[in-house]
Amino acid sequence: MKKNFTLLLFLLVSATSWAQIPTGYYNSATGNGYALKTQLSAIITAGHTDQGYSGLWSLYANNNAFHDIYDENDGTIYDIYSEKPNTNDPYNFTPIANQCGNYSGEGDCYNREHLVPQSFFDDYAVDPMKNDPFHVVPSDGKVNGDRGNLPFGKVASVNYTSLNGSKRGANTMNSFSNYNGIVFEPIDEFKGDIARAFFYFATRYEDLIDNFYNAADPATCQARNMFDGSTDKVFSDNFILLLIKWHKQDPVSAKEIAQNNAIYNFQGNRNPFIDNPNYVCLIWSSFCDTVDTLSSDNFTFENSVSIYPNPAINNEVSIASEIELKSITVFNLNGQIVQEIKNPTPVTNSSYKINNLPSGFYLIQLASENALTTKKIMVN
């Protein structure tokens, strides 16, 4: 979560966070790549004492790290789906008094959100995964239900928005995700928090995580596309690129530091990716390099292409691109492919054309040799 702090506060928070890491805690984490991940897994598993599912209520209610001491500083439950940093929240939850319970709308009550959906693991290894506050966070009950077990992603077309701006809708098809389905997108201030929760989960439970993805079951694969069935890399290529992008764009916050320390006192282990964010790229190094390349290439590519006219007329549009296109893919707002053109032939040296488009809204994914960008158009 990105916040604006004075230099003094930043130094105080940083010093406090490092001071509370037990001396020698990470001494045995000496490798790199997936060997380092296994070493970290041993460290954070050995000290982990499961406090049970009901223990989460106590943690949320009785520890200030889970209250709003960061923005309004009003002591209410700090919820990633209702909090609006730097402005007034749409509603607030009082610890204990506003625990769910039943709910019918946003703001009724808060419950326990499994960032890695419980349905992924409740058939074979419920505890301690179900009860681990590093990925089970307080959240608005209604928004939690509206997310369900959807993967996280970048929403291209919105079909639902929470009151703090979290979104659900068709996925954006680009280098960071080729998933053709509905995803859930938190606001930018919490994307890094969620990414580091997933990195923790992949590390703490690496010996159990191969069951999350069953290639023989298409329905399971679709629902659990974030995972690839491995115990080392753990995530699908595109999803790990997205997580690393979020991790880099939204650095560790004071809220994460405080909660890391609180959870250590609660259950005896830590999130190493909060203590040392560099662990991410020491483990998934090739993917970090790819993210850096894609981010640079995509910025250049994004600013070198345009689609016109928009809205389109006569059921066709032209694409001006200074960079040679390798593919043009047209999606409807349900994420279905309407047209796909491989190695398109330019009308001129820098112009391409798409025709026979029925009236409606579309997402057009343009791919060069090294980058992707997606544009939204309307056809009258």
N, C-alpha and C positions, 0 to 999 in steps of 0.2 A: 504494500500500500504506500503510495507516494504522499509524503507530507512535507510541509515547509517548516523546518525547525531553525532556530538560531544555531550558530556554530557551538555556543556553549552547551546548549541542551543536547546537541548531537554528540558532543564529546562525553558528556555525562552519561547518556544512555549507552553509548558504545562501551565505555569503561565498565559500567555496571554489568552489561551483558557478558562481557568476556570474563569478568571477575567471578561470575557465578557458574562458569563451566568448571567442574571439578578438576583439580590438578591431575594431569595424566589421563584424562578421560579418553582422549583420542590417540594415545601413544601407539597403539597397535595398528592404527590406520596408516600404513606406510607404503601401500602399493599405488597403482593407478589402474584405470580401466575398470573392468568388472571385478577384478580381484579386490580393488579398493572398496567397491560396493559390498562385497561379501565380508570384508573386514569390518566395515561400518555396521553391517547387519548383526554381526556377532556382538558388537559393543552395545547396540541399542536393544538387543533382545535379552542379553544377560541381566540387565538391570530392570527389566520391565515387569512390574507387578500389576496384574489386571485388577482394577477396582470395580468391575461390574458395570452394567448398563445404568443402573440407578445412581451410581456414583457420579455420573456426568451431571445430573441435576445439582448435586452438592457442589461440584467444581464450578459450574456456571454461576451459582447463586452466591457462593461465599468467597470467591476470589476476584479481586478488583481487576485482574488482567482481562477478565471476560466482561467487564463493564465499560461504559463509555467514559474513560479517563483521558481520551485522546482528542476528541473534537468538542462536543458540547460540555464534556466533563460533568455530566449530570447523574452518573452512577447507574444509568439504565443498561439493559443487556446490549452488548455490541454485536449487532446482527449484520452480516454481509449483504443481506437482501433488503434491508430497510435503511441502513446507514447511508447518509449523503455527506461525505466529508466536505468541509468548508461552507456548508449551508445548513438550513434547518431540516431535520429529518421529517418524513411524512407522519411518523408515529413513533412511539417508544414503548418498550416493555420493562415493567418493574420486575426485578428478580423474584422468583418464587410465585408471586401473586399472578403473574401472567404466563405461567407454564401451561402448555396444552395438556389435557383437554381437547374438547371439540372446537372446531372453527368453521366459519362459513365464508370469511373474507380476509383480506390482508389486514394486519394490525390486531387480530383477535388474540393471538397467543404465539409464543415461541416454542419450538421443539428441537429435536436433535437430528441435524442433517448429515447424512453420510455422503461426503463428497465422492468417495468411491462407493457406488450404490450397494446397499446390503444384499440386494438380490443377486449380486455377482458371486457372493460367497456363503450365503446362508444355508446352502445344502450340504456343506461339508466342513466348514471351519469357522463357526460363528464367533467364538471367543478366541483371543481378545480383540479381533478385528472390529466387531460390532461396538466395542466399548472404548475405542482408542481416540481420545480427544485431539490427537494430531490430525485426524481427518474427519472426526465427528464434531460438528460445530453448532452453536446455537443459531437458529434461523427462524424466520417467520414460517409458521406452519403451512399457510396457504401457498406461499411461494415454493416451499420445499415440495409440496404435493404437485404443483404445476411443473416443476422441473422433473419429478419422478426419477427414473433411472437413465435419463437422457445423457449422452456424452456432452462434455464441454466443447465449445468451438466458437467460431466467429460467425455471427448471424448475418446472412445476406438479406433476407426478407423477413420482417417481424410479424408474428401472429399473436404475440403476447408480450407485454412489458410490465414489470413490477413498478411500484411507486418510486423506487430509487433508481430505476433505469436498467435493471437486469432484463435480459431479453431471451425469448425463445423463438425459433423459426428455422427456415431452411438454411443449411450450412453454406458458407462461402467456399467455393471450390477454388483453391489456389495451392501454392507449394506447401502451405502449412496444413492442409487437409484436403484429401480427395474423397472424404466420406459423403455419400449421396443420401442425406437424410436430415432429420430435425435435430438441432443441437440447442444447448443452453449457454448463454454468454453473460458472465457477471460484469459489473462495471469495472473500468480500467484499474481503479484503486485496489481491487482485491484479486486481480489475475495472478500476480506473483505469489500471493499467499496460497492460492489454490494450487499453483504449479508446485510449490515446495511441499505442500501436503501430499501430492501425488508422488514426488520423488521419495519422500519419507516412506510412504506405503510400499512402494516398489522395493525399497531397501529392507525395511523391517520384516516384510512378509515374503521375501524372495523365494523361500523354499516351498511356499504354498501357492504361488501365483500362477503356475502353469495351467491350472484347471480353469482359469478365467475365460479361456477362449477355446472353443471346440469347432475345429474346421469342418467337422462332419455335420454340424448343426447350423444351417444358415441363419435361423432366427437368433440363435445365441451370438453368432458372429456379428450380426447387425447391431444387436443391443450392446455388445461389449467390444466394439471396434477399437476402443482406446488401447486395448491390450493385444499382444501378438502371440501369446502362448509360450513365450520364453521366460526363463527365470533370471537371465542376465540383462538383456536390453529391456525386457518387460513390455514396453509400449510399441504400438505400431509406428512405422517411420514418420508418418505425417503428424501423428499426435505428439510424439516426442519433440518434433521441431516446434510445434505450437507451444508446448510447455516451456521449452528453453527460451523461446521468444518472449513469453510472458514473464519468465524469471528474470531475464535481462532488462526488460522494459519497466518492470515494477519491483525495485529492490526491496530488501528486507526492511520492515518498518518497526517502530517502537512497539506497536501492538503485538507483532510476532515475537519480538524479543521477550516481552513481558509474559506472554502466554507460554513460550518455550520454557522459561524458568519456572512458571507455575505448574506446568505439566510434569516437569522433572521432580518437583516436590510432591506431586500427587501420585505419580506412578513409577518414578525412578529411571526414566530414560529421556533422551533429548532428540530433537530434530537436527541432525548434523548439517542440513542444508540451510538452516537459519544461523547456526553457529559459524559455519564456514561456507558461504555461497559458492566458493570456487570448487567445491567438491563436485558440483554438477558437471562442469566441463572437464574435470579430471576423470570422471567416469564415462560420460557420453561425449568424448572429445570430438569425434568426427562429426557428430550432429551439431555441436556448437560451431564448428567451422562452417558447416553448411548454412546455419542460421545467419551467420555474419555475412556470408556471400549473398544469400537470397535477399537479405534486408537491403544490402547495397544495390543489387541488381534490380530488385523490385521498385526501389525508389526511382532509379533512372528510367526503367521501363514504363512505370506509371505515368511519368511526365512526358513520355515521347509518343504516346498513342492517344487517339481521340476517335469518337464515334459520332457521326452526324448524318442527317439531322436527327435530333432527339427532342421531341417525339418524331418517330419515323413516318414517312409518307410513302404511298404506293407499295407498302409491305416490304420495303428494303432500306438498308442502311449502308453507308460507306465507312470504312475504317482507315484512318490515316496513321501510319506507323513508320517511324524513322528506323526501326529495327525489324529485321526479317521475321515474319511469323511462321511458327512451326505447326500451329494448330489453332482453330477457332471452334469453340464449343458453345452452343446456345442452350441454356437451361430455362425451363419455366419456373415459376415461384414455388413449385412443389419439389424442385430439385431434379426433375426428369429431363433427360437430354432430348432436345427438339431437333437440333442439327449438330453434326460433328464433321469438321473439314480438316483432314490431315494434309500438311504441306500445301496450304492454299496457294493458288496462282494469283499474283497481284494483277490488278487491272492496269496499274501503272507501276513505276518503280517503288512507290511507297503507299499505294492505295489498294484496298481490298473491298469486296462487296459481299453482302449477305442479302438474299432475296427470299421470296415466298414465305414471309413471316406473317402468320395470322395476327389479328388484333390482340393486344394484351401487353403484359409486362414480362420482360425477360432479363436474365443475367447472361452476359456474354464473357466467357473466359478466353483470354488471349494468351498464348504461350510463345515465348521466344526460345532460344537455345538454353538460356540460363534463368529465366524468370517467368512469372505469371502475373497477370492482373485481371481483375473482374470489373466489368462495367454494367450498370443497370440502364435499360432502355425501355421506352414505351412505343408501341406500334399502334397508330390510330386505325 
